[in-house]
């Protein structure tokens, strides 16, 4: 009887799980195909400034390398020629005039000395002095247009705000040269038209619309090319474009009267944003609002695998790479990080010499994101370890992989201070609107509150703090674009959130750390389990823009390994601190223990100092070794059989977290002597020498054979880091009973360690619990029927 029931029960459980997962993402089906509040209400009309009749007619644009669309070298078009502006006497007030003339709300900063590369042609303005209120740069005081003693090494650049002036409309005062000007519009969007696409998130297909003069307008497709579509898809986070059913859209255009923009668009396909494309010809609208027999532009984009709409999204992790030759490390949010490439089985970095948006875009598209919005240099997102594989990269922008680009194989000498990084455009998933932090002292901290559907309406509630930890907090901070987690809180009584949001709406949360949204983590279904309840015991986080990143040097381990037989009477302190195997308790004082010794050198390659979680007042004093423990366990040392079974282990409490040595130019900040501060400074490392207590594994009881040696730093995730995947190191180890060899040491997630095993066990438990709750729901429904 039991066997007969099992088969239909399994089908029931599977269907129930699919339904639960689908329901988890129903909230993403916005009625308009994009999050609430987008499109915005109509803005007031923009009125062009009135200029004195004798004002020189100029046009401005931003150009140069390693830039976003709202920053760059200031270039001026005058008398049929593009030129630049000298940095002499230039100020933030002058930058304000430039940015507003380009349609941005304000200037953020400016840079002298050709930060965005040297321009060409005339230097039209020198000794520019503005008060910030001028309507055009031509009205500011200067030596006179075209009068300059500067060189292009003095070309000035500006950074403008992301926000555009509401209702800003491009006024073309030079119709004969319109093809060479950059597009200037308030906003761009893909508006889903077909009902099947309106319910999808992200929006991948629809009309391309620009906001001009406060109104959304379509673009005529007469001069539209696949390069234009490539740019649109890239800026919305998609790696490529595809064909669509044009017949359906023609039928739709006949039924609804389009409102066309005045210009066509001319892109090369490599622009990071459509505003960097050139304007095409002015489109003469016909009386019947057609565009020369054309229809509104439609694009259909191909999302990367991590963003593909699917009913099983709740069980799939983000950060899935399209290929395995490139990866991003050290970034706070999806689509950003230090670029690392795989060569000869070893991961290495890219030198930032000649690093540009073109090369960065190849990386982004290769990984399933859109175009690059920023190409970062100087190790801005943390320094890597190992070799620098590529330097002086030059890409056309259309390569399938960064490994296909030209690079200088002979150029050597780059340090990790020059590691290149990227920030990619990623699709708008609407995740931020489903989560908020409440009650904190600033926007970066607070009680975690999620928006869920209850009884047919949307309601905010709290997250149960049982089992809440650093990994879950990291997902929250990433979802809110607040960087990394600096703390995970299981009590939030000191943060008075919204009283109406006190009830628990999510419990049993377990994340792998790669999810883009908290709802993608495993959690209980409708039957919540939270003994302490929400309110003052709800989960909370605090976020930080930067985080440390500890990396073990594998070469040091391989080079310093040896074996020592040490008498038990010399191991009394180590015995008291549990640094020997359990059989040592039965060993006579005059017997020997066999120790596998090695040195470990732990680098902080992140962007902030590594500090112990515990404050000084809670550090534990150990009389035997006369030192303070600032962390209960800092590292795990394990010897595993080839099938992954642990045969011997050790551990190292952080008896002295300090700066043993640092890179050139960096000063040590932490020293343990005299109850000093403990930590590891960015760019420094802490070395545990092979000849100190507990820097070993007790191998007295193991048999000769082949093993795997594994080291795990910060194994319990006590301290947040920007990257936990490099906290693992493994080596192959051979022991013949008399000698021991350590070889093939490398960083990377070697074996599943204990906390991860516990998390996987909990995940299995959560799935079973979800199955049981699903069965209860189905039973209740059948009873009602």
C-alpha positions in Angstrom: 0.0 0.0 0.0 2.9 2.4 0.9 4.6 1.7 -2.4 1.4 2.4 -4.4 1.1 5.8 -2.6 4.7 6.8 -3.1 4.7 7.4 -6.9 1.7 9.8 -7.1 3.1 11.5 -3.9 6.4 12.2 -5.7 4.5 13.8 -8.6 2.5 15.8 -6.2 5.6 17.1 -4.4 7.3 18.0 -7.6 4.3 19.9 -8.9 3.9 21.6 -5.6 7.6 22.7 -5.6 7.3 24.1 -9.1 4.2 26.0 -8.2 5.9 27.4 -5.1 8.8 28.5 -7.1 6.6 30.1 -9.8 4.6 31.9 -7.2 7.8 33.3 -5.7 8.4 35.3 -8.9 4.8 36.3 -9.8 5.5 39.7 -8.2 8.0 40.4 -11.0 5.3 40.4 -13.6 4.7 44.1 -13.6 1.7 45.2 -15.7 3.9 47.5 -17.9 6.9 45.1 -18.2 9.1 47.3 -16.0 9.1 48.3 -12.3 6.5 50.6 -10.8 7.3 54.3 -11.3 9.0 53.7 -14.8 7.6 55.3 -17.0 7.5 58.6 -15.1 4.8 61.2 -15.3 5.1 63.8 -18.0 7.7 66.5 -17.2 7.3 70.2 -17.7 8.5 71.4 -21.1 12.1 72.5 -21.4 12.7 75.9 -22.9 16.0 76.6 -24.6 18.0 79.5 -23.2 17.9 82.8 -25.1 21.4 83.9 -26.1 22.7 87.3 -27.2 22.8 87.6 -31.0 26.6 88.0 -31.0 27.3 84.8 -29.0 29.5 82.4 -30.9 27.5 79.3 -31.8 29.2 76.2 -30.5 28.3 72.6 -29.7 29.8 70.5 -26.9 30.4 66.8 -26.5 32.3 64.4 -24.1 35.0 62.2 -25.5 38.0 60.1 -24.5 39.1 56.8 -23.0 38.1 54.9 -19.9 34.9 56.8 -19.3 31.2 56.6 -18.8 28.7 58.4 -21.0 28.4 61.3 -18.5 32.1 62.0 -18.3 35.0 62.7 -20.6 37.2 65.2 -22.3 35.4 68.4 -23.2 35.3 68.9 -26.9 33.9 72.0 -28.7 32.7 72.2 -32.3 33.2 75.6 -33.8 33.8 76.9 -37.4 33.5 73.4 -38.8 36.1 71.8 -36.6 36.2 69.9 -33.3 38.7 71.1 -30.7 39.3 71.0 -26.9 39.4 73.2 -23.8 42.6 74.0 -21.9 42.6 73.4 -18.1 44.2 76.7 -17.2 41.9 78.6 -14.8 39.2 76.0 -15.3 37.0 75.3 -12.2 34.0 73.4 -11.0 31.9 76.5 -12.0 33.1 76.0 -15.6 32.3 72.3 -15.4 28.8 73.2 -14.2 28.2 75.3 -17.3 29.5 72.5 -19.5 27.4 69.8 -17.9 24.2 71.9 -18.0 24.8 72.8 -21.7 25.0 69.1 -22.3 21.7 68.4 -20.6 22.9 67.1 -17.2 21.6 68.5 -13.9 25.0 69.4 -12.5 28.8 68.8 -12.5 30.3 66.3 -10.1 34.0 67.1 -10.7 36.6 68.0 -13.3 40.1 66.8 -14.2 43.1 68.6 -15.7 46.1 67.2 -17.7 44.2 65.1 -20.3 42.9 62.5 -17.9 40.7 61.2 -20.7 43.4 61.2 -23.3 44.8 63.9 -25.5 42.4 65.4 -28.1 43.1 66.6 -31.6 42.6 69.8 -33.6 42.4 73.4 -32.2 42.2 74.3 -28.6 39.2 76.6 -28.8 39.2 77.9 -25.2 42.0 78.8 -22.8 41.9 80.5 -19.4 38.2 79.9 -19.1 36.6 81.5 -16.1 32.8 81.0 -15.4 30.6 81.9 -12.5 28.5 78.8 -13.1 25.3 80.6 -14.2 26.3 81.2 -17.9 23.9 79.6 -20.5 26.8 78.4 -22.7 30.6 78.0 -22.4 30.9 80.7 -25.1 29.6 83.3 -22.6 32.4 82.6 -20.0 35.4 84.8 -19.8 38.4 83.5 -21.8 41.3 84.5 -24.0 39.0 84.5 -26.9 37.8 81.7 -29.0 40.8 80.0 -30.7 43.4 82.0 -28.7 45.5 79.6 -26.7 49.1 78.7 -25.8 48.2 75.3 -24.4 49.1 71.8 -25.6 46.7 68.8 -25.7 48.4 67.4 -22.6 46.4 70.1 -20.8 43.0 69.1 -22.2 40.3 69.4 -19.5 37.7 66.8 -18.6 34.5 66.8 -16.6 32.2 64.4 -14.7 28.5 65.2 -14.9 25.7 63.8 -12.8 23.8 60.8 -14.1 20.5 62.7 -13.9 19.4 64.7 -16.9 17.6 68.1 -16.9 13.8 67.3 -16.9 12.4 68.0 -20.4 15.9 68.8 -21.8 15.7 69.0 -25.6 18.6 69.0 -27.9 18.7 72.3 -29.9 20.7 71.9 -33.1 22.2 75.3 -34.0 24.5 73.7 -36.7 22.2 71.8 -39.0 24.9 71.3 -41.6 27.0 69.3 -39.2 24.3 67.3 -37.3 25.8 64.0 -38.3 28.9 64.6 -36.1 27.1 65.4 -32.9 26.3 63.1 -30.0 22.8 62.2 -29.1 21.4 64.2 -26.2 18.2 62.9 -24.8 16.7 62.7 -21.3 16.1 59.0 -21.1 15.9 55.8 -23.2 13.8 52.7 -22.6 12.7 49.4 -24.1 8.9 49.4 -23.9 7.3 46.0 -24.1 4.4 46.0 -26.6 3.3 42.4 -26.9 1.4 40.9 -23.9 3.8 38.0 -23.7 6.7 40.3 -23.2 4.9 42.7 -20.8 4.9 40.1 -18.1 8.5 39.2 -18.4 11.3 40.5 -16.3 13.7 41.6 -17.5 12.1 43.4 -20.5 14.0 42.0 -23.5 11.8 43.1 -26.5 9.8 46.1 -27.5 9.9 49.6 -28.9 13.0 51.7 -28.4 11.8 55.0 -27.1 13.6 58.2 -26.2 12.3 60.9 -23.9 12.6 64.3 -25.6 11.0 67.4 -24.3 9.3 65.4 -21.5 7.5 63.1 -23.9 8.3 59.5 -24.9 8.8 59.1 -28.6 9.5 56.2 -31.0 12.4 56.1 -33.5 11.8 55.6 -37.2 13.5 52.3 -38.4 14.3 53.6 -41.9 18.0 54.1 -41.1 18.2 51.7 -38.1 20.9 49.1 -38.2 21.9 46.0 -36.2 24.7 48.0 -34.7 22.2 50.4 -33.2 20.3 47.4 -31.7 23.5 46.0 -30.3 24.1 49.3 -28.4 20.6 49.4 -27.1 20.7 45.8 -25.8 24.2 46.4 -24.3 23.2 49.4 -22.3 20.2 47.5 -20.9 22.5 44.6 -19.8 22.1 42.1 -22.6 25.1 40.6 -24.5 23.4 40.5 -27.9 20.4 41.1 -30.1 18.3 38.7 -32.2 15.6 38.7 -34.8 11.9 39.3 -34.0 8.5 38.9 -35.7 8.3 42.2 -37.6 4.9 41.4 -39.0 3.3 41.5 -35.6 4.8 44.9 -34.8 3.7 46.3 -38.2 0.1 45.3 -37.4 0.4 47.0 -34.0 1.8 50.2 -35.5 -1.1 50.4 -37.9 -3.6 50.3 -35.0 -1.8 52.8 -32.9 -0.5 56.2 -34.1 3.3 56.5 -33.3 4.9 59.7 -32.1 8.3 59.8 -33.8 11.5 61.4 -32.7 13.1 64.0 -35.0 16.3 62.2 -35.8 17.7 58.9 -36.8 20.6 57.2 -34.9 24.0 56.3 -36.2 26.0 53.8 -33.9 29.2 51.8 -34.6 28.0 49.0 -32.3 30.7 49.6 -29.7 29.2 52.5 -27.7 28.4 51.9 -24.1 25.3 54.1 -24.2 23.2 55.4 -27.0 24.0 59.0 -26.0 27.6 58.3 -27.3 26.2 57.5 -30.7 26.0 60.1 -33.4 22.8 61.7 -34.6 21.8 60.7 -38.1 19.7 62.7 -40.5 16.7 64.8 -39.4 13.6 62.8 -40.1 10.9 64.8 -41.9 7.6 63.6 -40.4 4.8 63.2 -42.9 1.4 64.5 -42.4 0.1 61.0 -41.4 3.0 60.6 -38.9 4.7 57.9 -40.9 8.5 57.9 -41.4 9.0 57.3 -45.1 7.2 54.0 -45.1 8.9 52.8 -42.0 7.7 51.7 -38.6 8.9 52.3 -35.0 12.2 50.7 -34.1 11.9 47.4 -32.3 14.8 45.5 -30.6 14.8 42.0 -29.2 17.7 41.2 -26.9 19.3 37.9 -25.7 19.7 37.9 -21.9 22.6 36.1 -20.3 21.9 32.8 -18.7 21.8 34.3 -15.2 18.9 36.6 -16.3 16.9 34.3 -18.5 13.3 34.1 -17.5 12.5 30.6 -16.2 10.1 29.0 -13.8 13.0 27.5 -11.8 14.8 30.8 -11.1 14.3 30.3 -7.4 16.6 27.3 -7.4 19.3 28.6 -9.8 22.3 30.7 -8.6 23.3 33.9 -10.2 26.8 34.7 -11.5 26.7 31.8 -13.9 29.3 32.6 -16.5 28.8 32.1 -20.2 32.4 30.7 -20.5 35.0 29.5 -18.1 38.0 31.4 -19.4 37.1 34.7 -17.7 35.7 35.6 -14.3 35.2 38.7 -12.1 36.4 38.8 -8.6 36.1 41.4 -5.7 33.0 43.3 -6.9 30.2 44.3 -4.6 27.4 43.8 -7.0 26.5 41.6 -10.0 28.5 42.5 -13.1 31.5 44.2 -11.5 34.9 43.0 -10.4 38.6 42.5 -11.1 39.1 40.7 -14.5 40.8 37.3 -14.2 41.6 35.0 -17.1 42.5 31.3 -17.1 45.7 30.3 -18.9 47.5 27.0 -18.6 45.3 25.9 -15.8 46.1 29.0 -13.6 44.0 32.1 -13.0 45.7 35.4 -13.5 44.9 39.1 -13.9 45.0 41.7 -16.7 47.3 44.7 -16.7 45.5 48.1 -17.1 47.9 49.4 -19.8 45.7 50.5 -22.7 42.6 49.1 -20.8 39.5 50.7 -22.4 35.8 50.5 -22.6 36.1 48.4 -25.8 38.1 45.7 -24.1 36.0 45.9 -20.9 32.8 45.5 -23.0 34.2 42.3 -24.6 34.6 40.9 -21.1 31.1 41.9 -20.0 29.4 40.4 -23.0 31.5 37.3 -22.7 30.1 36.8 -19.2 26.5 37.3 -20.2 26.1 41.0 -19.3 25.7 44.0 -21.5 28.3 46.6 -22.5 30.8 48.0 -20.0 29.8 51.2 -18.4 33.2 51.7 -16.7 36.7 50.3 -17.3 38.6 50.5 -14.0 42.4 50.6 -13.6 44.9 50.7 -10.8 43.5 47.7 -8.8 40.4 49.7 -7.9 38.4 46.5 -7.1 41.2 44.8 -5.2 44.5 43.2 -6.2 44.8 39.6 -7.5 47.5 37.1 -6.9 49.4 34.9 -9.2 50.6 35.9 -12.7 49.5 38.8 -14.8 48.5 37.0 -18.0 47.7 39.8 -20.4 49.0 43.4 -21.0 48.4 46.2 -23.5 45.1 44.6 -24.8 43.6 46.0 -27.9 40.1 44.8 -28.9 37.8 45.7 -31.8 34.8 45.3 -29.5 33.3 42.5 -31.5 35.4 39.6 -30.2 33.6 36.7 -28.5 36.2 36.5 -25.8 38.9 38.7 -24.3 41.4 35.9 -25.2 40.8 36.7 -28.9 42.0 40.3 -28.5 45.5 41.3 -29.4 47.9 41.7 -26.4 51.6 42.3 -26.1 53.1 39.0 -25.1 56.5 40.6 -24.7 55.4 43.3 -22.3 56.3 42.3 -18.7 56.7 44.1 -15.4 53.1 44.8 -14.5 52.3 44.5 -10.8 49.0 43.8 -9.2 48.6 47.5 -8.4 47.7 47.8 -12.1 45.0 45.1 -12.2 42.2 45.9 -14.5 38.5 45.7 -13.5 35.1 46.4 -15.1 31.6 47.5 -14.2 29.0 46.1 -16.6 25.5 47.0 -17.5 23.1 44.4 -16.1 19.4 43.9 -16.7 16.9 45.7 -14.5 15.3 42.9 -12.5 13.3 45.1 -10.1 14.8 43.3 -7.1 15.4 46.6 -5.2 11.7 47.4 -4.9 11.1 44.1 -3.0 13.4 44.8 -0.1 14.3 47.7 2.3 16.3 48.5 5.4 14.2 50.1 8.2 15.1 51.9 11.4 18.8 52.3 10.9 20.8 55.4 11.6 21.7 55.7 7.9 20.5 54.2 4.6 23.2 51.5 4.8 21.9 49.7 7.9 18.6 48.5 9.4 16.1 45.8 9.9 15.6 43.7 6.7 12.0 44.0 5.5 10.6 42.3 2.4 7.5 42.9 0.3 5.3 39.8 -0.2 1.8 39.1 -1.3 -0.6 38.3 1.5 -4.3 37.7 0.9 -4.2 39.3 -2.5 -2.4 42.4 -1.4 1.2 43.6 -1.0 2.5 43.8 2.5 5.9 44.5 4.2 7.2 42.1 6.8 10.4 41.0 8.5 12.8 38.1 8.1 13.3 35.5 10.8 16.8 35.8 12.3 17.2 32.1 13.1 20.4 31.0 11.3 20.8 34.5 9.8 24.5 35.1 9.0 27.1 36.9 6.9 26.3 35.1 3.6 22.6 36.1 3.8 23.5 39.7 4.7 25.8 39.8 1.7 22.9 39.0 -0.6 20.8 41.7 1.0 23.5 44.4 0.5 24.0 43.3 -3.1 20.3 43.4 -3.9 20.1 47.0 -2.6 23.3 48.1 -4.4 24.8 49.0 -1.0 28.1 47.1 -1.4 29.2 44.4 1.0 27.8 43.3 4.3 29.9 44.6 7.3 27.6 42.9 9.9 24.7 40.5 10.1 22.4 41.0 13.1 20.0 38.5 14.8 18.6 41.1 17.1 17.3 44.5 15.9 15.5 45.8 19.0 17.5 49.0 18.8 16.2 49.7 15.3 12.5 50.7 15.5 11.2 49.8 12.1 7.7 50.2 10.8 5.3 48.6 13.3 3.1 47.4 10.5 6.0 45.4 9.2 6.7 43.5 12.4 5.2 40.1 11.4 7.6 37.5 10.0 7.0 36.8 6.3 10.1 34.9 5.5 11.9 32.2 7.6 14.5 29.5 7.2 16.6 31.6 4.8 19.7 29.9 3.6 21.8 31.5 0.8 24.8 30.2 -1.1 26.1 33.8 -1.5 25.7 34.0 -5.3 22.1 35.0 -5.4 21.0 38.4 -6.8 17.9 38.5 -4.6 17.0 37.2 -1.1 13.9 35.6 -2.7 16.3 33.4 -4.7 17.7 31.9 -1.5 16.1 28.7 -0.1 13.5 29.5 2.5 10.3 28.1 4.1 7.1 28.4 2.1 3.7 29.4 3.4 4.2 27.5 6.7 6.7 29.8 8.5 8.8 28.6 11.4 10.4 31.3 13.7 10.4 30.6 17.5 11.5 34.1 18.5 9.3 35.9 16.0 10.0 39.1 14.3 10.0 42.7 15.5 13.0 43.1 17.9 14.3 39.7 16.9 14.1 40.2 13.1 17.2 39.9 10.8 19.2 43.0 10.2 22.3 44.1 8.3 24.8 46.9 7.9 26.5 47.4 4.6 29.8 48.9 3.5 31.2 50.0 0.2 34.4 48.1 0.7 35.5 44.8 2.3 38.8 42.9 3.0 39.8 39.9 1.0 42.1 37.3 2.5 44.2 35.1 0.1 46.7 32.4 1.1 50.0 32.2 -0.7 50.1 28.6 -2.0 53.8 28.7 -3.0 54.9 29.4 0.6 53.0 26.4 1.9 54.6 24.2 -0.8 58.1 25.5 -0.2 58.1 25.2 3.7 56.4 21.9 4.3 58.3 19.3 6.4 57.7 16.6 9.0 58.9 16.6 12.6 58.7 14.1 15.5 58.2 16.1 18.7 58.1 14.7 22.3 54.8 15.0 24.1 56.2 16.9 27.0 57.1 19.7 24.7 53.5 19.9 23.4 51.7 20.7 26.6 50.4 24.1 25.5 49.3 22.8 22.2 47.5 20.0 23.9 45.6 22.4 26.1 44.5 24.4 23.1 43.3 21.3 21.2 46.0 21.5 18.5 46.7 17.7 18.6 44.6 14.8 17.5 42.2 13.2 20.1 44.5 10.1 20.6 47.2 12.4 22.1 45.3 12.3 25.4 46.3 8.6 25.8 50.0 9.3 24.9 52.7 9.1 27.6 54.7 12.2 28.2 57.9 10.6 26.9 56.4 9.5 23.6 56.4 11.4 20.3 53.8 13.0 18.0 54.5 13.2 14.3 53.6 16.7 13.0 53.2 18.0 9.4 54.6 21.5 9.6 54.4 24.4 7.2 54.3 28.2 7.0 51.3 30.2 5.8 51.3 33.7 4.4 47.9 35.3 4.4 47.5 38.5 2.2 44.8 41.1 2.4 44.1 41.9 -1.2 40.8 43.7 -0.6 39.8 47.3 -0.2 39.6 47.6 3.6 41.5 46.2 6.6 40.7 42.8 7.9 39.6 43.2 11.6 38.4 40.5 14.0 34.7 40.5 14.7 35.1 40.5 18.5 36.0 43.8 20.2 39.1 44.0 22.4 37.2 43.7 25.6 36.0 40.2 24.6 39.3 38.8 23.5 40.3 35.7 25.5 43.7 35.5 27.3 45.6 32.2 27.2 48.1 31.8 29.9 50.1 29.0 28.4 51.1 30.8 25.2 50.6 34.3 26.8 48.5 35.8 24.0 45.0 36.9 23.3 42.6 35.1 20.9 40.6 37.6 18.9 38.8 34.9 16.9 37.8 31.4 18.1 39.0 29.8 14.8 40.9 31.7 12.1 41.9 28.8 9.8 41.2 25.1 9.4 44.0 22.7 8.3 42.7 19.4 7.0 44.2 16.3 5.6 41.7 14.4 3.4 41.7 11.1 1.6 41.4 11.3 -2.2 37.7 10.7 -1.9 37.3 13.7 0.4 37.2 12.0 3.8 38.9 13.9 6.6 41.7 11.8 8.2 43.5 14.4 10.2 42.9 18.1 11.1 44.3 21.1 12.8 43.2 24.7 13.4 44.7 28.0 14.1 43.1 30.5 16.5 44.1 34.1 15.5 46.4 34.5 18.5 48.1 37.3 16.7 46.5 39.0 13.7 49.1 41.5 12.6 51.0 43.0 9.7 54.2 40.9 9.3 55.2 42.7 6.1 53.6 45.0 3.5 54.0 46.0 -0.1 56.4 48.8 -0.9 54.9 52.2 0.2 52.4 50.7 2.7 52.9 51.2 6.4 52.1 48.5 9.0 49.2 49.4 11.2 48.6 46.3 13.4 51.0 44.8 16.0 50.0 42.4 18.7 52.7 43.3 21.3 51.5 45.0 24.5 47.8 44.2 23.8 48.0 46.1 20.5 45.3 46.3 17.8 44.9 43.2 15.7 44.2 43.1 12.0 45.7 42.9 8.5 46.1 46.1 6.5 45.2 46.3 2.8 48.4 45.4 0.9 50.0 43.6 3.9 50.2 40.0 5.0 50.3 38.0 8.2 52.8 35.1 8.2 52.5 32.2 10.5 55.9 30.5 10.7 56.3 26.8 10.5 58.1 26.6 13.9 55.3 28.1 16.1 52.8 26.0 18.1 49.6 24.8 16.3 51.0 25.6 12.8 50.7 21.9 11.9 48.6 18.8 11.5 49.1 15.9 13.8 49.6 12.9 11.4 50.7 10.4 14.0 47.8 8.1 13.3 47.6 8.2 9.5 48.9 5.5 7.2 51.3 6.1 4.3 49.5 7.0 1.1 48.3 9.9 -1.2 46.2 12.7 0.4 44.8 16.1 -0.2 46.0 18.9 2.1 43.4 21.8 2.5 43.6 25.1 4.2 40.4 27.3 4.8 40.7 30.9 6.0 37.9 32.5 8.0 36.0 29.2 7.8 32.9 30.3 9.7 32.5 33.5 7.7 32.9 35.5 11.0 34.4 38.4 9.2 32.8 39.7 5.9 35.0 39.5 2.8 34.6 40.6 -0.8 35.4 37.1 -2.1 35.1 33.8 -0.2 35.9 31.6 -3.1 39.7 32.3 -2.7 39.7 31.4 1.0 40.5 27.8 0.1 43.8 26.3 -0.8 44.6 22.7 -1.6 47.7 20.7 -2.4 48.4 17.1 -3.3 50.3 15.3 -0.6 52.3 12.0 -0.5 53.4 10.3 2.7 55.5 7.2 2.7 55.9 6.8 6.4 59.3 8.4 6.5 59.0 11.5 4.3 56.3 13.8 3.1 55.9 15.7 -0.2 53.6 18.7 -0.9 53.0 19.6 -4.5 50.4 21.2 -7.0 49.3 23.8 -4.4 46.8 26.3 -5.7 43.9 28.5 -4.5 40.3 27.7 -5.1 37.4 25.9 -3.6 39.1 22.6 -3.0 36.7 20.5 -1.0 33.5 21.0 0.8 34.3 22.2 4.3 32.3 21.7 7.5 30.2 24.9 7.6 29.3 24.3 4.0 28.3 20.7 4.7 26.1 21.9 7.5 24.5 24.5 5.2 23.9 21.8 2.6 22.3 19.6 5.2 20.1 22.5 6.1 19.2 23.0 2.5 18.1 19.3 2.2 16.1 19.8 5.4 14.5 22.9 3.9 13.5 21.1 0.7 12.0 18.3 2.8 10.1 20.8 4.9 8.9 22.6 1.8 7.7 19.2 0.4 5.8 18.5 3.7 4.2 21.9 3.8 3.2 21.5 0.1 1.6 18.2 0.9 -0.3 19.8 3.8 -1.5 22.5 1.5 -2.6 20.0 -1.1 -4.3 17.9 1.5 -6.2 21.0 2.8 -7.3 21.9 -0.7 -8.6 18.4 -1.4 -10.4 18.4 1.9 -12.1 21.7 1.0 -13.1 20.3 -2.3 
